[in-house]
């Protein structure tokens, strides 16, 4: 070895080089230890910040060996009354920060951690407990959703009308001149599969006040109504106030938060989505989430252009061209025109892969087959791509004509459970029976469950939808949420004929405040505490829970008392109960959110 001056290095030269390297190694080790202390997990930060005197359960003392988490009591302040409809990740106050191209500003844009609100969202002045289902489908209290824009701007379409202290929903709409019932009757004539249990799950894009989804509930079809946050219309807020499943969302640049091959039917009634623009990318997303053999229904432009073009502020030539482009695009995506009458056209997605194999074998085909490595079910902040998601040829039982009809499919282990780590028919059967037992116990602890007191329900961290399946006979519906960080079990939920969404509970859910009567969680804090600070999850639960609504919180002893303490600071009343088997490792909190009114003046 040579030194810098090209002379042989002496022993002293070698030692002089070794010492600094050893010193540097020691310094780096010390620095990493220091940084590790700074960037520790959320759970550790929570522990060091909130350690205090232990809270003792009234029925038993905490097991000292389990080391229960202990937190100090804190009372959260009220938010300004201007936050009564605050949707953190779709906040109109933040829209100007984002582009208008393809309505990007309407997508999810959550505030950074330092901008999170640590306050309780107040109800509107004069808020009343919502009208009970099924009466709520036809009317709601005006003060609960005090927005009259639709009533004034679309009064001739009968979406809703204000009568005294209530809004009434006569079932009208742009394409429903004779009411939504007559509209769906015509649709059933065109799609007989709507009558025999073949079609169970549906999505309505651009849902208005969700009258279409509301009508389908009596026909055994469970619909997610989808619309973006709007300053004036509050469409999704009206839908949920009525007791109809709905979620905030828009087809823009990101995939919708649903797995592939999920919905049996998709619907658009004059939803004004430019289906053929941007390479047909919006329709390609409908193709992704629609089950093989599923139906896409379009009413409004450019359907029936021969008779309707005068009312659409365009020419008959333009409408004809738009329809031909739409038909050409759908054909290239392996859809066929299934039926058509008056203002309604129905296309059906290919039942198998034979069409895709034939069309996409051409390297110049458009749209091409997706082969960029993106998982078909990846749908949490996943960009839309101008390509066709082709169903996995290994899946033989997901097509609409093969999957069991409703209600048989609810308790049949879906084929896609084999794609879940540890999933099997045996695991599915065990989960199904386990939740029947648990729900029976829940109803003893919370007698309102199963009555008209509880309509909108969310299972915040489901696996196979077992809780929702166990309450299927009750007058309620369940939004099944699967963590974006958990195993992908949401496809199994949809194969059972249930609905749900992907979500990350470190962020706000895509809904308005006061939209759920019951929140259920099973070990969510045990699972997610290393990523999400507990108080923010609980504050989000408070935001979306209706006043007088309930939470069933099933947690390990490590978290249960600390959750109860934070809940008290949110003006919730909680009581601890044993599980159905009375095991020591976990407890159940039954909590109720109190109804209170803001003491502050509007200042936003």
N, C-alpha and C positions, 0 to 999 in steps of 0.2 A: 504494500500500500504506500502511495506517495502522498506527501504533504503538499500544501498549496504551492511551495517554491520548487516542487518536483524533486525534492530530496527525499530519501527514505525516512519514514516517520520514526521517531524515537519512542521508547516506552513512555516517556513523559508526555509526548504528544498525544498518545492514545488515551491516557488517563484524563488528560485535560478535556477531551471530547466526551468521555463517558459521564463525567460528573454533571455537566449541564443537562444531558439527556435524562439522567435519573431524576434530577431536580424538576425538570419539566413534567415528567410522569407523575410525580407526587403532586405538583400544582394542579394538573389536569384532574386527578382523582378528587382532590379537595373541591375544585370548582364544580365538578359533576354532582358531588354530594350536596353542595350548596344549592345548585339549580334544582336538584331533585326535591329539596325541601320547598322551593318556591312553587314549582309546577307539580305539586302533588295532586292527587285525585280530588274531585269535587266532594266526595264523601269525607275525605280527611279534613278538607277546609271547613266543611260543615260541622264536623266534630269539634275542632279546636275553637270555632267561633261561638258555638252555642251550648257548650257544656254547662250544666247547672245542676241543681238539686233534682234527684230522681222523683218522678211522678209515680205514685203507687196506685195500682188498679184497685177499685173498690171490691172486686171479687177475689183477687189473689195478689200476692206480692210478686214483683218481677223476679225471675230466676237470675240470681247474681252471676251465675256462670255464663249466662248468655250475653252479659254486658249490654243491656238495653241502651239505646241512644237516648240522651237526655238533652232537652232544649229549654231555653228560657221562654217565658210567656211574653208575647208581643201583641199589641193591638194595632192592626193595620188601619191607616187613615182612609177616608172616603176619597175617591177620585172626584174631579169636578163633574157637575151634572152634564157637561158637554161630552163626557165620555160614556154616556148611557148606551150607545151603540158601537162601542169601541171594538174594532177587529184588528188586533196588532199587526198581523202579517198582510193585511189588505186594507191599510189605512189610507183613505183619500188624502189626508194631509201630507202623505209621503209620495203621492203619485208624480208630482212634478220632478222628482229626482230620476224618474225612469222614462224610457222612450215610449213613443206612441206607435212605433212600427209594430204591426201585428198585435196591438193592444198589450204590449209587454207590461205596461204599468199596472194592469189589472191582475197580474199574476202575484204569487206569494213573494213578498219582500219583507222579511221580518226585521224588526229593529235590533241593533246590536245590544249586547248585555248592559252597557251603561245607560241605555235609553229605556230599559224595561220599567214598567210601572209597578210599584209596590203599594198599590192602593186597591180599594174595593169599588168595582163598577156599580154605580147606583142605577136603580130602575127609573123609568120616566115618572114624572109627577102624575099621580092618579093611577098608577099601575095596579091592576087587579089580578088575582089568581086566574090563569087561563080557563076558558070555557072547556068543559070536559068532552072527550071523544065519546060518541061520533058527532055530537052537535057542533064541535069545533070545526069540522070540515066545512061547514056552511057559514060560520060566523066567528068573529073574534072581537075583543074589546078594542075600540079605537085608541084608547090611551096607552095600550100595550105596544102598539105599532103606529104611532101618530104621524103617518105620512099619507097625504091625500093626493100625491102627484098622479098616480095611476087613475084614481077616480076622476080627476079633472081632465087629464089629457086623453084618456082612453074610455071615456064614459059610454061612448056608442058601442063599445065592444063587450061590455058587461063582464070585465075581469072581476071587478068588485064595485060595491057602491056603499056609501056612508049613510047609515040610517040611525040618527040619534047618537047613542054612545057606542054603537057597534059598526063594524064593517061586515057586510054580507057578501058571500061569494056565490053568484048565481051560476057559475060554471061556464061563463062565456070566454071568448078569446078571439084573436084575429081570424083564425080558421074554424071557429066553432059558432057559426051564426045561429045554429039551432040548439046550442048547449053542448057541453063536453060529452054527455051521455050518448046523444045521437051520433056524435063524431066517433066515439069508440065503438058503437054498434056497427057503423059502416066499416071500421077498421077490422073488427072481428069477422065480418063477412068476407073481407079480403084475405084474412089470415086465420083460418080455422084452428090453427095450433094455439091460439090464445084462449080457446074454450076448454081444452081437454087436459090441462096441466103440463103440456109440452113447454110452453113459455112461462117462466116463473120470475126471472129477474130482468129489469129493464132500466135504461138510463134515458132521461129527457134532457137534451142539451138546449139551453135557452128556455128555461121552464116556465117563465112568467110567474104566476102565483101558484103553480103546481097543480092546477085543476085536473090535468091529464093523469098525473100520478095518483091523485086522490081518488079519481073514479076507478082506476085499475085495482085499488086495494080490495074492493068488494068482488072483484073478478079473480082473486087469487094471484095477482101479479104484483110483485114488490118492486117499486121504482125508486131510484135515486134521481131526484130532480136537481139539476145543475144550472147555476147562473153566477155571474161575477158580482162582486160588491158594487153597488151603485149608489150614488149620492141621493137619488130621488126615489127609485122604485122599491128598494128593499125586498126584492122578490123572494129570496131565500128566507128572509126573516118572516114574511107572511106565510110561506109554506110551513115552516117549523111551528109557528104560532098556531097553525091549523092542525098540527099533529101529523104532517105528511113528511116522509123522509126527504132530506135535502142537504146540500153541501155547497159552500162557496167554491167556485172554480171557473176556469175559462180555458178553452183550447187555444193556445197561443204558441209559445216556443217550447214548453215543457210537456212531458207526458202527463196524463191524468193519473191520480194516485190509486190506480186499480191494476190488477194483474191481467195478463193476456188471456184471451179465450174465456171471458167471465160472463158477460151479459148475453142473455138470450135474444134481446131486442134493444135497438137504439132508435130514438125518435127525435125529430126536429120539426116543429110546427112554426114556420116562418121565423126561425131563430136568427136569420140574417147572417149566418156563418158563410163566408165565401168559400164554399166547398172545393171549387176547381182552381182557386188561386194558389200561388206558391207551390206549384207542382202537386197540388192535391194533398198537401201534408196533413190537413185537418181530417180528411176522409181516411187517410192512412192510419190515423190514430183510432178512428172508429173501427177500422178493420182489426187493429191489434186487440182491442178490448172485447170485440164481438166473438162469440163462440162459433166454431164451424157449423154451418147450417142456420146460423142466427139471421135475424131480419133487421134491415135498416129501413125506416119509414120516414118519408119526407112529404110534408104538405106545405103548400105555398110555392113561391117562385123557385124554379121555373116550371113546376108541374102545372098542367092544364093551362099552359101559356096561350093556347088558341082562344080561350074564352076569358082569361084573366089579365092579359097583358095591359089593358087600358088602366087598370087600377094600380099598376106597379111603376108608373112614371117612366116608361121605357117603350120601345117599339116591339112589334111582334117578331121582327127579324132578330133583334138582340136576344129576346127570350128563347126563341127557337135555337139560336146558337148556344146559349147557356145550357139548355137541356141536352143538346147533342154532345157537348163537351162533358157534361156530367155522366151521361150514359156511356160514353167512350172510356172515361176514367174508371168507372165502376166495372166495366167489362174487363179492362186491363188488370183489375185487382181480383178477378175471379168472382164477381157478383153477377147474378142474373136477375132480370126483371121478373118478379114473381107474380105481381098483380097490380092493377091500376084502375082507379075509378074516380071520376070527378077531380077533386083537389088532392087526392092521396095516391102516392106511388110507393110500392113496396119492392125492395130488392132483397135477395137472399145470398148470403155468403156461401161459398163452395163448402160442401159437406166433407170433402176429403182433399187430399193434396194432389190429385191427378191433374187438375187444372193448373195449379202452381208449377208442377213439374214440366208441363208442356209449355206454358207461356214464358216461364223464367229461364228456360234452357237457352233462350236467345240472349247472348251477351249484350245486345243493344236494346233489350226490352226496358220499357219504362212503365211504372216504377220498378227498379231492380229489387232483388231479394236482399234483405238485410243480412249482411255477413261481416259487420264491423266488430263483432265480439260482444255487443251489448245484449244482456239477457232480456228475453221477451217480457219478463215480469218486473224488470228494473223500472220503477216508476216514481221514485222520489227525487225530485230535481234532476230528472233525466231528460236531456234535450230531445225534441222530436227530430226524426230523420226522414228524408224523402225516400223511403224504401218500404217494402212489404214484409211484415213479420209473418212468416209462414209457420203454421202450427207444427209442433214436433211430430214427425211421422211415427214415433214410438207410442204416442198417445192414441189409443184406439177407442176410448170411451168418453171423450169430452164433447163430441159432436152432439148437436141438439136432437138429432133423430135417434141417438143411441143412449144418451144419459137417461137414467130413470125419470119418469114424469113426477111432477109434484102431486101429492106430498111424499111419495115413496123415497125420493132422492134424499130427503132430510136425514134419514137414518141408515143410508147405505154408504159404506166406506168408499170415497171417491178414488179413482185411479191415481190421481195426482198426489195422494198421500204418500206414495212410495218415493216421491222426490224430496220429501222432508226428512231430515236426519232423524233417525229413530222412529219414523212414521211407519205404520202398518195397520192392517185391518183390525188386529187385536188391540193396538193402542187407541184406535178410533173408537172401538166398542167400549173400552174401559173409560175413555173420556166422556162418552155419551152417558153411560150409567152414573159416573161420578157426579156429573152436573145435575142430573135428575135428583139425586140425593141432596146436593147442596142447595138447589133452588127450593126444595121442599122445606129445608131448614130456614132459608132466607124468609120464606113466607110466614113462618112462625115469628121471626124476629121483626118483620116489617109487614104487617097485615095489609097495607095499602098496595103491595105488589100483587098484581093479578086483578086489581079493581080499576075503575075509571079514574082513580087519583093519579095514576102513572101511565103516561102515553109514550113520550119520547125517551128512549133509553140508550145509553152508550156503554158498551163493554170495552174499557180502555186498553186492555192488553189481552185479547183473546188468543187462543191457539187454534182450535178447530171450530169455534162458534158454538161450543157446548152449552154455554149459558143461554144464548139466544134460542137454541133448539129446545131447551127445557121450558121456556116460557112461550112457545109458539102458539099455544091455545089462548093466551091472555090477550086483552085488548090493547096491545102495545107493539111497537116495532123496535128493533135493536140495530144501532150502528156498531158493527164489529171493527175494532181498530187493531191492526197488527203493526208492531213497531218496525220502523224501517231498518232497525239494527238487529231484529230478531230473525229467526228462521222464517222463510216465506211460506206461511200457512194460509194466506188469504185466498189463494186459488182453491183450496179445499173448502173454505167457507162459501165461496160462490158456487162451487159444484154441489153443495148441499141445498142450494136455493135460498141462501141468505145473502146479505149485502154488507159492505164495509169499505174501509179505506186504509191505506198505509199512512203512518204518521210518526213523527219524532216528537216525543213529549218534552224535549228541551225547547220546543217552539209552541206557539199558540195554534190551536186547531182552527180549521177553516169554517167557522160558523160565527153567528152573532151571539151577543150575550143573551142569557136567559132562554136558552133553546132546548134544554134537556131537563126532564123531571127526575131522572135517576142516572147516576154514574156508578158503574161497578168496576172495581179493579181488584186483581188477584196477584199480589206480590209485585206490583209495579215498582215500588220504591226499592225493594230488595234487588230487583233486576237492573234498574236504571240509575240508582243513586250515585254510581261512580261517574255518571255523565251529567246529570241534571240536579241542580240544587232543589231540595224538597219544597221550599217555600214557593218557588216559581210554578211548580207543577200544581200545588194546591191553590194558588191564586188563579191559575188558569181554570181549574175546576170550578172555583167560585164564580168566575166570569161567565161560564157557559151553563151553569146550573140555575134553574129557575128559583125564585124565592119560594120557600116552603118545599123545595125539592129535596131529594135524599141522595146520599152517597153510601154505598156498601163497600167498605174498605177492608179487604182481607190481607193481613200483613203478618210478617214475622214479629215475634216479641221484641226484636231489636228496634223496630220502627214504630210500633203501634202507639206507644205513649207519646212520642214526640209528634206524631201526626195529630193526635188528639189535642195537644197543646197549641200547635199552629192553627188548627181548625177553630179553636176557641177564640183566637185572635181575629178570625174572619167572621165572628158572630154566628158560628155554627154551634148547635148543641149535639154532643156525641155521647154515646154510651158503648162500653166494651162488652162483648158477648163471646161465649165459647163457640168454637166451630161445631159442626154436626157430630164430630167424634170426640170433642172435648180434649183434643191434644194440646200439650203445653207449648209446642214450638210456634204456633200461630194463633192469632185472635181475630175477631171481626169487630170493626167499628161501624155502628149504625149512626149516621150523622144526618142532621136536617139543617138546611140553610134558612135563616130567619128572614122574614120580610121586613125591610126597613126602607125609609125614604131619605133622600139627600137633605142635609142641613145647609148645603152650600148654594151659592148663586152661580149662574152660568158665567164663565169667564174665558172660554176658549175661543 
